[in-house]
């Protein structure tokens, strides 16, 4: 962050002092520090403002701030105004601050709270964040330090109605770590060298290799083979670029390679030059392990999450939306691509969109997702979808569906009809596991984004229930929460397990406020950064674990064994019977 700024002029300082005197003394007890906070926040937003000394900025800094006013993201000035509110309430009593910041979060401007916290770090001070880790509900006799990963999965009777066994490892003494700053990753190679390399699955035995070059003459070609430096095969593909206001992207390359052998390491080179990369294809059959994290962003916490994911082997990475947090600042898409390249170039990354990928602008870019669709091309056509915003794929006995929370989803929509057709084609004898990812959670006991997924849930939940979906992952809420098997807001032995995992490390900070008491269907919840792992062992059993970021360590805090619904005799019955006449006693924890 630059130490010099046009905002250090005497005139601007007068505006800041005038703004500070409009504030209630009980809200800002230290005007000098408050002014420094505002100055840093304004500096952060200089790239977003067409004229940093514009009348709009002057107005914002010299008027009483209407905390409960209406906010939009239509201009940099609106964002600055919201961040000014966050700044002036930063030193207010905790309840006042959380009340105001909660309103900012609801209006989609939660980024301001994180900028304020970063400003504190910049000024050499620390802003206290309450530790709200909840101790999970444990049955009598269950030790919170039970075996982390038994050699053999526990026996779960398919007719007993209890298809979940929870082993939690929470520590009520855990102290929440402070936010960490945004990082920007630079390209260190030549213009023709590939950067932002990532791979994704395409069909049964192909991969798509995607990358960006500054040199627009580089070929869209990938050479690959099973030994370093020996490229026995090659493939060519397509290239694209896009314009967003004054930003012009580099050349974006997408090349499909294959057929590839399962569980095999390949070495490859992009564009005929530059460094060599390696990838490993996933297995063709179970077992398989997925790493899962949402709302990544690009902060030092993101780096920590990625390092923890990469420290232990996995086969496929699943991301339920909110990738770069560029929010129209397109250079942050480039920085994000470079940040994740060491991981995304080695294992397939399968993603769906979140609200931070929308990037609409009235009249000019009304449809949104311009950068996301150009950079992160997923196998939507192969799954019969007409949009990159929703698709499905098969891998090692698992059918995975990526849904779009920010495109139409009602019964008349293309996405709804596609989902209906996709579920009808699923063969549970070939893919006994059925997993869904989407961004806005359908079940959520956090104050952040409360109810935002309700409309989509009402439109599509019955379809997922009838299809016997095993687990639904979502992001959006910057915390971790796991629900029991649920349908229609009630525990149901034939419903999916719902997991919110929007805690990858984003710049907006953590969603600290959970409703109390905890709903009976919510099993474990904690506002900490981290990641999850889904290890599917065989046709009937899988193990889910969530790992909290604790400085340099990754600590398992929650885990559950569960049985596939395709192997449950009770849940194989007709849905009408399952909803009407089944009387199966359901128990989430033993």
C-alpha positions as CSV (number, residue, x, y, z in Angstrom):
1,X,0.0,0.0,0.0
2,X,1.5,3.4,-1.0
3,X,2.6,5.7,1.7
4,X,2.1,8.9,-0.4
5,X,-1.3,10.2,-1.4
6,X,-2.9,13.4,-2.8
7,X,-5.2,13.1,0.2
8,X,-2.5,14.5,2.4
9,X,-3.1,18.1,1.3
10,X,-4.1,20.7,3.8
11,X,-7.5,21.1,2.3
12,X,-8.2,17.4,2.5
13,X,-7.1,17.3,6.2
14,X,-9.6,20.1,6.9
15,X,-12.4,18.0,5.3
16,X,-11.4,15.1,7.5
17,X,-11.4,17.1,10.6
18,X,-14.7,18.7,9.8
19,X,-16.2,15.2,9.1
20,X,-14.9,14.0,12.5
21,X,-16.6,16.8,14.4
22,X,-19.9,15.7,13.0
23,X,-19.6,12.5,14.9
24,X,-20.9,11.7,18.4
25,X,-18.1,11.6,20.9
26,X,-19.2,8.2,22.2
27,X,-18.7,6.7,18.8
28,X,-15.2,8.0,18.2
29,X,-13.2,8.6,21.3
30,X,-9.9,9.2,19.5
31,X,-10.4,11.6,16.5
32,X,-6.7,11.5,15.5
33,X,-6.7,7.7,15.1
34,X,-10.2,7.8,13.4
35,X,-8.8,10.3,10.8
36,X,-5.9,8.1,10.1
37,X,-8.2,5.2,9.6
38,X,-10.3,7.1,7.1
39,X,-7.2,8.3,5.3
40,X,-5.9,4.8,4.8
41,X,-9.3,3.6,3.7
42,X,-9.6,6.4,1.1
43,X,-6.1,5.5,-0.2
44,X,-7.2,1.9,-0.7
45,X,-10.0,3.1,-2.9
46,X,-8.1,5.6,-5.0
47,X,-8.0,3.2,-8.0
48,X,-11.8,2.9,-7.9
49,X,-12.5,6.6,-8.0
50,X,-12.4,8.5,-11.4
51,X,-11.5,11.7,-9.6
52,X,-10.2,11.4,-6.1
53,X,-10.9,15.1,-5.4
54,X,-14.4,15.0,-6.9
55,X,-17.4,16.8,-5.3
56,X,-18.9,13.4,-4.4
57,X,-15.9,12.5,-2.3
58,X,-16.0,15.9,-0.6
59,X,-19.7,15.5,0.1
60,X,-19.1,12.1,1.6
61,X,-16.4,13.3,4.0
62,X,-18.2,16.5,5.1
63,X,-21.8,15.3,5.9
64,X,-23.3,13.4,8.7
65,X,-23.2,9.7,7.9
66,X,-26.7,8.1,7.6
67,X,-25.9,4.7,9.1
68,X,-29.2,3.3,8.1
69,X,-29.4,4.7,4.6
70,X,-29.6,2.9,1.4
71,X,-26.4,1.6,-0.2
72,X,-25.5,0.2,-3.5
73,X,-22.2,-0.8,-5.3
74,X,-22.9,1.5,-8.3
75,X,-19.9,3.7,-7.8
76,X,-16.6,3.9,-5.9
77,X,-18.0,6.9,-4.0
78,X,-20.8,4.7,-2.6
79,X,-18.3,2.1,-1.4
80,X,-16.2,4.8,0.1
81,X,-19.2,6.2,1.9
82,X,-19.9,2.8,3.4
83,X,-16.3,2.3,4.4
84,X,-16.4,5.7,6.1
85,X,-19.3,4.4,8.2
86,X,-17.3,1.3,9.1
87,X,-14.3,3.5,10.1
88,X,-16.2,5.9,12.4
89,X,-17.8,3.0,14.2
90,X,-14.6,1.0,14.5
91,X,-14.0,2.1,18.1
92,X,-17.6,2.1,19.2
93,X,-18.8,-0.3,21.8
94,X,-18.9,-3.9,20.5
95,X,-22.7,-4.1,20.2
96,X,-22.9,-0.8,18.3
97,X,-20.1,-1.7,16.0
98,X,-21.5,-5.2,15.2
99,X,-25.0,-3.8,14.6
100,X,-23.7,-1.3,12.1
101,X,-21.3,-3.7,10.4
102,X,-24.0,-6.3,10.2
103,X,-26.1,-3.9,8.2
104,X,-23.1,-3.3,5.9
105,X,-22.7,-7.0,5.4
106,X,-26.4,-7.4,4.5
107,X,-26.1,-4.7,1.8
108,X,-23.1,-6.5,0.3
109,X,-20.5,-4.0,1.5
110,X,-18.8,-6.2,4.1
111,X,-15.5,-5.5,2.4
112,X,-15.4,-2.3,4.3
113,X,-15.2,-3.9,7.7
114,X,-12.1,-5.9,6.6
115,X,-10.5,-2.7,5.2
116,X,-11.0,-1.1,8.6
117,X,-9.4,-4.0,10.4
118,X,-6.5,-3.9,7.9
119,X,-6.2,-0.2,8.6
120,X,-5.7,-0.9,12.2
121,X,-2.9,-3.3,11.4
122,X,-1.4,-0.6,9.1
123,X,-1.4,1.9,12.0
124,X,0.3,-0.6,14.3
125,X,-2.7,-1.3,16.5
126,X,-5.0,-4.3,16.9
127,X,-8.7,-4.5,16.7
128,X,-10.2,-7.1,19.1
129,X,-12.4,-9.7,17.5
130,X,-14.6,-11.7,19.8
131,X,-13.9,-15.5,20.0
132,X,-17.3,-17.1,19.3
133,X,-16.3,-20.7,18.8
134,X,-19.1,-22.9,19.8
135,X,-18.5,-26.2,21.5
136,X,-20.3,-28.9,19.6
137,X,-23.0,-31.0,21.1
138,X,-21.5,-34.3,22.2
139,X,-23.4,-37.2,23.5
140,X,-22.5,-38.6,26.9
141,X,-19.4,-40.7,26.9
142,X,-18.1,-39.3,23.6
143,X,-14.6,-37.9,23.9
144,X,-13.8,-34.8,21.9
145,X,-10.4,-36.3,21.2
146,X,-11.6,-39.5,19.6
147,X,-9.6,-41.2,16.9
148,X,-9.3,-38.8,13.9
149,X,-9.3,-41.3,11.2
150,X,-10.1,-44.9,12.0
151,X,-8.5,-47.5,9.8
152,X,-11.9,-48.9,8.9
153,X,-15.1,-47.0,8.7
154,X,-17.6,-47.6,11.6
155,X,-20.4,-49.9,10.9
156,X,-23.6,-48.0,10.1
157,X,-26.7,-50.0,9.5
158,X,-28.5,-48.9,6.3
159,X,-31.9,-49.5,8.0
160,X,-31.2,-48.0,11.4
161,X,-32.0,-44.5,10.3
162,X,-28.7,-43.2,11.8
163,X,-26.4,-42.6,8.9
164,X,-24.1,-40.0,10.6
165,X,-21.4,-40.6,13.2
166,X,-19.9,-37.3,14.5
167,X,-16.5,-37.0,16.1
168,X,-15.7,-33.4,17.0
169,X,-12.5,-31.9,18.3
170,X,-13.3,-28.3,19.1
171,X,-11.5,-26.4,21.8
172,X,-13.6,-23.8,23.6
173,X,-10.3,-22.0,24.6
174,X,-9.4,-21.3,20.9
175,X,-8.7,-17.6,20.4
176,X,-9.7,-16.1,17.1
177,X,-6.8,-14.9,15.0
178,X,-6.9,-11.4,13.6
179,X,-7.5,-10.6,9.9
180,X,-4.5,-10.6,7.5
181,X,-3.8,-8.2,4.6
182,X,-4.5,-8.6,1.0
183,X,-1.6,-9.7,-1.1
184,X,-0.8,-9.1,-4.8
185,X,1.1,-11.7,-6.8
186,X,3.2,-10.5,-9.7
187,X,4.2,-12.3,-12.9
188,X,8.0,-13.0,-12.8
189,X,8.4,-14.5,-16.3
190,X,8.5,-13.1,-19.8
191,X,5.4,-12.0,-21.8
192,X,5.3,-15.3,-23.6
193,X,5.6,-17.4,-20.5
194,X,2.4,-19.0,-19.3
195,X,0.9,-17.6,-16.1
196,X,-2.2,-18.3,-14.1
197,X,-2.1,-22.0,-15.2
198,X,-5.0,-24.1,-13.9
199,X,-6.6,-27.4,-15.0
200,X,-10.1,-28.8,-14.9
201,X,-11.8,-32.0,-15.7
202,X,-13.5,-32.5,-19.0
203,X,-15.4,-35.7,-19.6
204,X,-14.3,-39.1,-18.5
205,X,-10.6,-39.0,-19.4
206,X,-9.7,-35.4,-20.5
207,X,-8.4,-32.3,-18.8
208,X,-8.6,-28.7,-19.8
209,X,-5.4,-26.7,-19.4
210,X,-6.0,-22.9,-19.1
211,X,-3.5,-20.1,-18.9
212,X,-2.8,-16.5,-19.7
213,X,0.0,-14.8,-21.7
214,X,0.8,-11.1,-22.1
215,X,2.2,-11.9,-25.6
216,X,-0.8,-12.2,-27.9
217,X,1.2,-14.2,-30.4
218,X,1.7,-17.3,-28.2
219,X,0.1,-20.5,-29.5
220,X,-2.7,-22.2,-27.7
221,X,-0.9,-25.5,-27.6
222,X,-0.1,-28.0,-24.8
223,X,2.6,-30.7,-25.1
224,X,2.5,-33.5,-22.5
225,X,3.9,-36.9,-21.6
226,X,4.5,-39.2,-18.6
227,X,8.2,-38.3,-18.2
228,X,9.8,-34.9,-17.5
229,X,10.8,-33.2,-20.7
230,X,9.5,-35.9,-22.9
231,X,6.3,-34.8,-24.6
232,X,4.8,-37.6,-26.5
233,X,1.5,-35.9,-27.2
234,X,0.2,-32.4,-28.0
235,X,-3.1,-30.7,-28.4
236,X,-4.2,-27.3,-29.6
237,X,-7.2,-25.3,-28.4
238,X,-8.9,-21.9,-28.3
239,X,-8.0,-18.5,-27.1
240,X,-10.0,-15.5,-26.0
241,X,-9.6,-12.1,-24.4
242,X,-12.0,-9.5,-22.9
243,X,-12.2,-5.8,-22.2
244,X,-13.6,-4.3,-19.0
245,X,-13.6,-0.6,-19.1
246,X,-10.0,0.4,-19.5
247,X,-8.6,-3.0,-18.7
248,X,-7.6,-5.4,-21.5
249,X,-6.9,-9.0,-20.5
250,X,-4.0,-11.0,-21.7
251,X,-4.6,-13.8,-24.2
252,X,-6.6,-16.5,-22.3
253,X,-5.9,-20.0,-23.6
254,X,-8.0,-23.2,-23.1
255,X,-6.7,-26.5,-24.4
256,X,-8.3,-29.9,-23.9
257,X,-5.8,-32.8,-23.6
258,X,-6.3,-36.5,-23.5
259,X,-7.3,-39.2,-23.4
260,X,-5.4,-39.6,-20.1
261,X,-4.9,-42.6,-17.9
262,X,-6.4,-42.4,-14.4
263,X,-4.2,-41.9,-11.3
264,X,-1.3,-41.0,-13.5
265,X,1.2,-38.1,-13.4
266,X,1.7,-36.2,-16.6
267,X,4.3,-33.4,-17.4
268,X,3.2,-30.6,-19.6
269,X,4.3,-27.4,-21.2
270,X,2.1,-24.5,-22.4
271,X,2.5,-22.5,-25.6
272,X,5.7,-24.3,-26.6
273,X,7.9,-22.5,-24.1
274,X,8.3,-21.5,-20.5
275,X,8.4,-23.8,-17.4
276,X,7.3,-27.4,-17.2
277,X,4.3,-28.2,-15.0
278,X,3.0,-31.6,-13.8
279,X,-0.5,-32.8,-13.0
280,X,-2.0,-36.0,-11.6
281,X,-5.3,-37.4,-13.0
282,X,-7.9,-38.5,-10.5
283,X,-8.6,-42.3,-10.0
284,X,-11.2,-43.9,-12.2
285,X,-12.8,-45.6,-9.2
286,X,-13.2,-45.2,-5.4
287,X,-11.6,-44.2,-3.1
288,X,-11.2,-40.5,-3.9
289,X,-10.4,-37.4,-1.8
290,X,-11.8,-33.9,-2.5
291,X,-10.4,-30.8,-0.9
292,X,-13.2,-28.2,-0.4
293,X,-13.0,-24.4,0.4
294,X,-15.1,-21.5,-0.6
295,X,-14.7,-17.7,-0.6
296,X,-11.0,-17.8,-1.1
297,X,-9.9,-14.3,-2.0
298,X,-6.2,-13.5,-1.9
299,X,-5.1,-12.6,1.6
300,X,-2.4,-14.1,3.8
301,X,-5.2,-16.3,5.3
302,X,-5.8,-17.6,1.7
303,X,-2.1,-18.4,1.4
304,X,-2.4,-20.3,4.7
305,X,-5.5,-22.2,3.5
306,X,-3.9,-23.2,0.2
307,X,-0.7,-24.3,2.0
308,X,-2.7,-26.5,4.3
309,X,-4.6,-28.0,1.4
310,X,-1.4,-28.7,-0.5
311,X,0.4,-30.2,2.4
312,X,-1.8,-33.3,2.3
313,X,-2.6,-35.1,-0.9
314,X,-6.0,-34.9,-2.6
315,X,-7.4,-35.7,-6.0
316,X,-9.8,-32.8,-6.9
317,X,-10.4,-29.3,-5.5
318,X,-14.0,-28.1,-5.2
319,X,-14.8,-24.4,-4.8
320,X,-18.4,-23.3,-4.2
321,X,-18.0,-19.7,-5.4
322,X,-16.2,-16.4,-4.7
323,X,-12.8,-16.9,-6.2
324,X,-10.6,-13.8,-6.6
325,X,-12.7,-11.0,-4.9
326,X,-11.7,-8.8,-7.7
327,X,-15.0,-7.0,-7.6
328,X,-14.4,-5.2,-11.0
329,X,-10.7,-4.5,-10.3
330,X,-9.5,-6.9,-13.1
331,X,-5.9,-6.9,-12.2
332,X,-6.9,-8.8,-9.1
333,X,-8.1,-11.7,-11.3
334,X,-4.6,-11.9,-12.7
335,X,-3.1,-11.8,-9.2
336,X,-5.5,-14.5,-8.0
337,X,-4.6,-16.7,-10.9
338,X,-0.9,-16.4,-10.1
339,X,-1.5,-17.0,-6.4
340,X,-3.3,-20.4,-7.0
341,X,-1.2,-21.6,-9.9
342,X,1.1,-23.8,-7.8
343,X,-2.0,-25.8,-6.7
344,X,-4.4,-25.3,-9.6
345,X,-1.8,-26.4,-12.1
346,X,-1.3,-29.8,-10.4
347,X,-4.9,-30.9,-9.4
348,X,-8.1,-30.2,-11.2
349,X,-10.0,-27.2,-9.8
350,X,-13.8,-27.4,-10.3
351,X,-15.6,-24.2,-9.4
352,X,-18.9,-22.5,-9.5
353,X,-19.7,-18.8,-9.3
354,X,-20.4,-16.6,-6.3
355,X,-21.7,-13.1,-5.9
356,X,-18.2,-11.6,-6.2
357,X,-18.0,-13.0,-9.8
358,X,-21.0,-11.0,-11.0
359,X,-19.3,-7.7,-11.8
360,X,-22.3,-6.2,-13.6
361,X,-22.4,-2.6,-14.7
362,X,-25.6,-0.9,-15.9
363,X,-26.0,-0.8,-19.7
364,X,-22.3,-1.5,-20.4
365,X,-22.0,-5.0,-18.7
366,X,-25.6,-5.9,-17.8
367,X,-25.1,-9.7,-17.9
368,X,-22.1,-10.0,-15.6
369,X,-19.6,-12.8,-15.1
370,X,-17.4,-11.5,-18.0
371,X,-14.0,-12.3,-16.3
372,X,-15.2,-15.5,-14.7
373,X,-16.6,-17.0,-17.9
374,X,-13.5,-16.0,-19.9
375,X,-10.9,-17.3,-17.3
376,X,-12.6,-20.2,-15.6
377,X,-14.2,-22.3,-18.3
378,X,-15.9,-25.4,-16.9
379,X,-17.2,-28.5,-18.7
380,X,-20.8,-27.2,-19.0
381,X,-21.3,-28.2,-22.6
382,X,-20.3,-31.8,-21.9
383,X,-23.0,-32.0,-19.3
384,X,-25.8,-30.6,-21.5
385,X,-25.8,-27.2,-19.9
386,X,-26.1,-24.0,-21.8
387,X,-24.2,-21.9,-19.3
388,X,-20.8,-21.9,-17.6
389,X,-22.7,-21.0,-14.4
390,X,-24.0,-24.5,-13.8
391,X,-22.9,-27.9,-14.9
392,X,-22.1,-31.4,-13.7
393,X,-19.4,-34.1,-14.1
394,X,-18.5,-37.6,-13.0
395,X,-15.4,-38.6,-11.2
396,X,-14.5,-41.9,-9.5
397,X,-18.0,-43.1,-8.6
398,X,-19.3,-39.6,-7.7
399,X,-21.7,-37.4,-9.7
400,X,-21.0,-33.7,-8.8
401,X,-23.5,-31.0,-9.7
402,X,-22.4,-27.3,-9.7
403,X,-25.5,-25.0,-9.4
404,X,-25.6,-21.2,-10.0
405,X,-27.0,-19.1,-7.2
406,X,-26.9,-16.0,-9.4
407,X,-28.8,-17.1,-12.5
408,X,-32.4,-18.0,-12.9
409,X,-33.5,-21.1,-10.9
410,X,-37.3,-21.1,-10.9
411,X,-39.3,-23.9,-12.5
412,X,-39.4,-22.1,-15.8
413,X,-35.7,-21.4,-16.0
414,X,-33.1,-23.2,-18.1
415,X,-31.1,-24.1,-15.0
416,X,-34.1,-25.8,-13.4
417,X,-34.9,-27.8,-16.5
418,X,-31.3,-28.8,-16.9
419,X,-31.0,-29.9,-13.3
420,X,-34.2,-32.0,-13.7
421,X,-32.8,-33.7,-16.8
422,X,-29.3,-34.2,-15.2
423,X,-30.7,-35.8,-12.1
424,X,-32.8,-38.1,-14.3
425,X,-29.7,-39.4,-16.0
426,X,-27.8,-40.2,-12.8
427,X,-27.1,-43.9,-12.4
428,X,-26.5,-44.6,-8.7
429,X,-25.1,-48.1,-9.5
430,X,-22.3,-46.3,-11.4
431,X,-22.0,-43.2,-9.3
432,X,-23.3,-44.2,-5.9
433,X,-22.4,-40.7,-4.5
434,X,-24.3,-37.6,-5.4
435,X,-22.8,-34.2,-4.3
436,X,-24.0,-30.7,-5.0
437,X,-22.2,-27.3,-4.7
438,X,-23.8,-23.9,-4.8
439,X,-22.8,-20.5,-3.3
440,X,-25.6,-19.0,-1.2
441,X,-26.5,-21.6,1.6
442,X,-30.0,-23.0,1.8
443,X,-29.6,-23.6,5.6
444,X,-27.8,-21.0,7.7
445,X,-27.9,-20.0,11.4
446,X,-25.5,-17.1,10.9
447,X,-26.7,-13.5,10.9
448,X,-24.7,-12.9,7.7
449,X,-26.7,-13.5,4.5
450,X,-29.6,-14.8,6.5
451,X,-32.3,-16.1,4.1
452,X,-30.5,-15.3,0.9
453,X,-30.7,-18.9,-0.3
454,X,-34.3,-19.4,0.6
455,X,-35.8,-18.7,-2.8
456,X,-33.5,-21.2,-4.5
457,X,-34.1,-23.8,-1.8
458,X,-37.9,-23.5,-2.2
459,X,-37.5,-24.0,-6.0
460,X,-35.0,-26.9,-6.0
461,X,-34.8,-28.6,-2.6
462,X,-37.5,-31.2,-3.4
463,X,-35.6,-32.2,-6.6
464,X,-32.4,-32.9,-4.6
465,X,-34.4,-34.7,-1.9
466,X,-36.1,-37.0,-4.3
467,X,-32.7,-37.7,-6.0
468,X,-31.2,-38.6,-2.6
469,X,-28.4,-36.1,-2.8
470,X,-25.8,-37.1,-0.2
471,X,-24.2,-33.7,0.7
472,X,-24.6,-30.0,-0.4
473,X,-21.6,-27.7,0.0
474,X,-22.1,-23.9,0.0
475,X,-20.1,-20.7,0.7
476,X,-21.0,-17.1,1.0
477,X,-21.2,-17.0,4.8
478,X,-17.6,-16.6,6.1
479,X,-17.7,-19.3,8.7
480,X,-18.0,-23.0,8.9
481,X,-21.3,-24.7,9.7
482,X,-22.4,-28.3,9.3
483,X,-26.0,-29.4,9.5
484,X,-27.5,-32.9,10.0
485,X,-29.4,-34.5,7.2
486,X,-32.2,-32.0,6.4
487,X,-35.3,-31.6,4.3
488,X,-37.9,-28.9,4.7
489,X,-36.1,-27.3,7.7
490,X,-36.4,-30.6,9.7
491,X,-34.0,-33.4,10.3
492,X,-34.7,-36.1,7.8
493,X,-32.6,-39.4,7.4
494,X,-33.1,-39.2,3.7
495,X,-32.1,-35.6,3.2
496,X,-28.6,-34.2,2.3
497,X,-26.0,-33.2,4.8
498,X,-25.6,-29.4,4.4
499,X,-22.2,-27.8,4.9
500,X,-21.3,-24.1,4.7
501,X,-17.6,-23.6,4.1
502,X,-17.2,-20.0,3.0
503,X,-14.0,-19.7,5.1
504,X,-11.2,-19.9,2.6
505,X,-9.5,-16.6,3.6
506,X,-11.4,-13.7,1.9
507,X,-10.7,-10.1,2.6
508,X,-14.1,-9.3,4.2
509,X,-13.2,-11.2,7.4
510,X,-15.3,-13.7,9.3
511,X,-19.0,-13.8,10.0
512,X,-18.9,-13.8,13.8
513,X,-22.6,-13.7,14.7
514,X,-24.5,-17.0,15.0
515,X,-28.1,-17.0,16.3
516,X,-28.6,-18.4,19.7
517,X,-29.6,-20.9,20.7
518,X,-28.3,-23.1,18.0
519,X,-31.0,-24.7,15.8
520,X,-31.5,-28.4,16.5
521,X,-30.5,-29.2,12.9
522,X,-27.1,-27.4,13.2
523,X,-24.5,-29.8,14.5
524,X,-21.3,-27.7,14.5
525,X,-20.5,-24.1,13.7
526,X,-17.4,-21.9,14.0
527,X,-16.3,-18.6,12.5
528,X,-12.8,-19.5,11.5
529,X,-10.8,-19.8,8.3
530,X,-10.1,-23.3,7.1
531,X,-10.9,-26.0,4.6
532,X,-12.6,-29.3,4.4
533,X,-11.9,-32.8,3.0
534,X,-14.3,-35.3,1.7
535,X,-12.8,-38.8,1.4
536,X,-15.1,-41.2,-0.2
537,X,-13.9,-44.7,0.6
538,X,-16.3,-47.0,-1.2
539,X,-19.9,-47.2,-2.4
540,X,-21.3,-46.9,1.0
541,X,-19.1,-44.8,3.3
542,X,-17.4,-41.4,3.3
543,X,-15.6,-39.3,5.8
544,X,-15.9,-35.5,6.0
545,X,-13.5,-33.4,8.1
546,X,-13.1,-29.7,8.6
547,X,-9.6,-28.2,9.4
548,X,-9.3,-24.8,11.1
549,X,-6.4,-22.5,10.1
550,X,-4.4,-22.0,13.3
551,X,-1.4,-20.0,12.4
552,X,1.0,-22.4,10.6
553,X,-0.9,-25.5,11.7
554,X,-4.1,-27.0,10.3
555,X,-6.2,-28.4,13.1
556,X,-9.1,-30.8,12.6
557,X,-12.1,-29.4,14.5
558,X,-15.0,-31.4,13.1
559,X,-15.5,-34.7,11.3
560,X,-18.4,-37.0,10.4
561,X,-18.7,-40.4,8.9
562,X,-21.8,-40.9,6.7
563,X,-23.4,-43.5,4.5
564,X,-24.5,-43.0,0.9
565,X,-28.2,-42.7,0.6
566,X,-28.1,-44.9,-2.5
567,X,-27.1,-47.7,-0.1
568,X,-29.9,-47.0,2.5
569,X,-32.7,-49.4,2.1
570,X,-35.1,-47.1,3.9
571,X,-34.3,-44.2,1.6
572,X,-34.6,-46.3,-1.6
573,X,-38.3,-46.5,-1.0
574,X,-40.7,-44.2,-3.0
575,X,-40.5,-40.6,-1.9
576,X,-44.2,-40.5,-1.1
577,X,-43.8,-43.4,1.3
578,X,-40.6,-41.9,2.7
579,X,-42.3,-38.6,3.4
580,X,-45.6,-40.0,4.6
581,X,-45.3,-43.4,6.4
582,X,-41.7,-43.8,7.4
583,X,-41.2,-43.6,11.1
584,X,-37.4,-43.9,11.3
585,X,-35.8,-42.6,14.5
586,X,-33.1,-40.2,13.5
587,X,-30.0,-39.6,15.6
588,X,-27.2,-37.4,14.3
589,X,-24.6,-38.1,17.0
590,X,-23.6,-41.2,18.9
